[in-house]
Amino acid sequence: MWFYNRTAGIRSLNELINVYHQTVGHNSNLLLDFAPDKDGVIPDDQFERYSQFGEFIRKCYGKPLNATSGNKTTVTLMFSPPAAYVDRFVLQENQSLVFTVPL
């Protein structure tokens, strides 16, 4: 929906989390489907839902579990003390490095 429609409703927090993992979690963009009303105001229910969604993302991914070390072929992630439970992790690579192949 690309325009305000008072009767359209909003996604549940669980739906937003699933969409987040299926888009951002697969290296894609997530476009949130909220729109200001005719006065340029975000409705209270949308504001509350997206605030909850932001809190989920900050709580889930806001603090690294630990840092890694590696040698280009093997990466090691050590936990001290061992993590009690990890149900997901984010793997990020440094894409600012430029590798050239000699001709």
Beta strands, then each sheet from edge to edge (+ up, - down):
strand 1: 68-70
strand 2: 75-77
sheet 1: 1+ 2-
end
